[in-house]
């Protein structure tokens, strides 16, 4: 059994013993995880109304923060479309408050989607998972198993499995906890759901209370997240490198959220193809206490024994008349030579949600543009092949073949226009058009296409609730395909998925 697995099981047993003697008012799942687009749209709607307070642009998102907004909506006069959003969130929270909850997800497609946005889509032609959640006082344990047809590695996996232990307003977590940093809809530049979740241990602040010292009150509500995980795979550069991720989000002005983000790739055992780096034994990557400290705190050293990204995202959400509007921007740069951040990728966009009629139906429109052909900011020139890339970790910032950040990979751009409609019966209809330029230089790191390709993608779909769970149908039309130089084959893709929670 791998060492990280033995450590995780030992931690679970210890926390279970502590939880058994810890008095708590009630058991509940501490947070909502990334993957449900409708849930996120409802959160943003309540956030724009001023009902949800504090940072809400990183996931998982604490239920304590969401429920506060739901209760505020229920106790005040809000427009019908906001009340519908609050009712959907209340239904989700009811499952989260159960001592034992179950979730079954099944998806099938003739081909996995090229673009992975915030929501769930099948990662292989068949994608099935079962998860059981046990709330044991301060301890929440999720355990389950999944199956994907012909994925990288074994077809089975244990990605639904993780634990969360609440210690006051902090949560210590471990296992396959998914992460999503930033306000983007079509992915995030630093950490998103593009790649499969990998095993990690971390700590996250839950409710974003304001700082107590008066001289820090300007920070406003804040939340912090830090984790370290193992990319448990055999790569071309090293085996089992460690990935750190951290985010500090705060709201100095109501509706204005600022996120400071950083990720780091370090350590890793040598493999036959590993390049020899001076000072690294046996061709592996330096991995000791001194190396980790230098990597996490680069201002104490001019050399960083790892590969990092660092940056900022800013979003502003508010109600303008009957419209709930949001503008956002994200910039992440390669963290080279200490604290110098250059070779920057960018993402910016905006959304508007508004009522249709007076019966509780709402529509949401967003547009977003992402550019991962890195820019040397000071020199105002491009840096081909650098974003998501590194001379030492030359496989790139990937896990099992997929980018850890945005699903378009490096040296690419994507423009999206999307419209969705949700009604009081909780039916959702959506469509989008996208234009992507993939691997524009032919030198991309974490490339999704081996050759430069321009692809237009049209998507239509619906999510339809039934007494047996939610059914989602989606169709996609592409006028070209990745890695098809000299050809432009048309592709028609279809996907069906089903999810039930009880």
Protein Blocks (a to p, Z undefined) as FASTA:
>chain_A
ZZklmmmmmmmmmmmmmmmmmccfbdcdfbdcehifklmmmmmmmmmnomagcjfkbccd
dfklmmmmmmmmmmpccdfklmmmmmmmmmmmmmmmpmbdcdddddddfbdcfbdcfbdc
dfbfbdcdddddddehjaccdddddddehiahjfbdcklgccdddehjaccdedjddcde
djbfnbpfkbcckbacddddddddfbdcddfblklmmnopadddddddddddddfkbghi
acddddddddfbghiacdddddddeejiddfklccdehiaghiacddfklmmmmmmmmlp
cbdcbdddddddddddddehjbccddddddddddeehjacghiaddddddddddehjnop
acddddddddfbdcdfklopacehkgopafklmnopaeehiafklfklghiacddddddd
ddfkopacddddddddehklopaghiabfbdcdddddddddddddfkbccdddddddfbd
ehiehiacddddddddddddZZ
